Amino acid sequence: MEFFAEWAKLVLRVLRPGAHLFIASNALMSQIVYAALADQGLEFRGQVIRLVRTMRGGDRPKNAEAEFPNVCTLPRSCYEPWGIFRKPLLAGMTVGDCLREFRTGALRRKPDGNPFEDVIESERTPQREREIAPHPSLKPQSFLRKIVYSALPLGEGIVLDPFMGAGSTVAAAEAVGYVSIGVERLREYFEISREAIPKLSMLRFPDTQLSIFR
Ligand SMILES: C[S@@+](CC[C@H](N)C(=O)[O-])C[C@H]1O[C@@H](n2cnc3c(N)ncnc32)[C@H](O)[C@@H]1O
């Protein structure tokens, strides 16, 4: 909670008014993380549900599996929540004003003109992406490109990933034609990202609309 409160203060310093922030979480942590960010003044704007089957949860009670065969201690996880936050608009500003002045305040519609939606059918990160960018929590390009695309309502501005890992968000930004900045603490992952970003960003999905959306 304290970490995310401190982090929110730093984030608020670099975001434009009206800028959106997406934060990956999980079903157990999300309430704590969201509360910390909202306490610091970021507006909670809902969450994206990434539909993905992980292997988390669904277990029988440890060392009592045979005794309680019809019990699971936690639900089997079938989604990953991503909090959506916005830095508040300046006092008296409408969304239209904010779009005009800061190029922020809203989300970008899909390339076909439909609104960005908050449930996204996803997949576990494909093997070919994990081979390009070996990082334990690599997210799939098919999902990240949708999130990144929506984050800049007019396609202008800078996407920032302050926890870049192997560079998957930066690669997604490259793929959709956005400018981006990534920050990574560990040299090992930073070095991986230098080679991985161009390769991930070049991946094409034949069945996607504008090669962004499935
Ligand atoms: C969950 S991973 C991100 C994975 C990334 N989305 C990907 O697909 O490769 C978080 C990353 O943040 C890095 N990290 C942790 N604390 C950091 C800090 N204070 N500054 C920069 N990077 C940090 C970790 O080393 C880790 O690689």
The ligand as a MOL file (V3000), in Angstrom:
LIG
                    3D

  0  0  0     0  0            999 V3000
M  V30 BEGIN CTAB
M  V30 COUNTS 27 29 0 0 0
M  V30 BEGIN ATOM
M  V30 1 C 6.0150 -7.2740 -14.0070 0
M  V30 2 S 7.5610 -6.9430 -14.7040 0 CHG=1
M  V30 3 C 7.1590 -6.1750 -16.2270 0
M  V30 4 C 7.1240 -7.1390 -17.3530 0
M  V30 5 C 6.8270 -6.4780 -18.6720 0
M  V30 6 N 5.4610 -6.0570 -18.7420 0
M  V30 7 C 7.0910 -7.4190 -19.8080 0
M  V30 8 O 6.1410 -7.8140 -20.4750 0
M  V30 9 O 8.2620 -7.7810 -20.0250 0 CHG=-1
M  V30 10 C 8.1340 -5.6160 -13.7320 0
M  V30 11 C 9.5460 -5.1650 -14.0400 0
M  V30 12 O 9.7930 -3.9590 -13.2880 0
M  V30 13 C 11.1520 -3.9410 -12.8850 0
M  V30 14 N 11.2530 -3.0130 -11.7450 0
M  V30 15 C 10.9330 -3.2360 -10.4540 0
M  V30 16 N 11.1300 -2.1470 -9.7180 0
M  V30 17 C 11.5800 -1.1760 -10.5570 0
M  V30 18 C 11.9660 0.1730 -10.3890 0
M  V30 19 N 11.9230 0.7530 -9.2010 0
M  V30 20 N 12.3510 0.8800 -11.4770 0
M  V30 21 C 12.3990 0.2830 -12.7020 0
M  V30 22 N 12.0640 -1.0120 -12.9210 0
M  V30 23 C 11.6640 -1.7270 -11.8550 0
M  V30 24 C 11.4620 -5.3940 -12.5750 0
M  V30 25 O 12.8410 -5.6540 -12.6740 0
M  V30 26 C 10.6300 -6.1450 -13.6410 0
M  V30 27 O 11.4280 -6.4540 -14.7800 0
M  V30 END ATOM
M  V30 BEGIN BOND
M  V30 1 1 1 2
M  V30 2 1 2 3
M  V30 3 1 2 10
M  V30 4 1 3 4
M  V30 5 1 4 5
M  V30 6 1 5 6
M  V30 7 1 5 7
M  V30 8 2 7 8
M  V30 9 1 7 9
M  V30 10 1 10 11
M  V30 11 1 11 12
M  V30 12 1 11 26
M  V30 13 1 12 13
M  V30 14 1 13 14
M  V30 15 1 13 24
M  V30 16 1 14 15
M  V30 17 1 14 23
M  V30 18 2 15 16
M  V30 19 1 16 17
M  V30 20 1 17 18
M  V30 21 2 17 23
M  V30 22 1 18 19
M  V30 23 2 18 20
M  V30 24 1 20 21
M  V30 25 2 21 22
M  V30 26 1 22 23
M  V30 27 1 24 25
M  V30 28 1 24 26
M  V30 29 1 26 27
M  V30 END BOND
M  V30 END CTAB
M  END
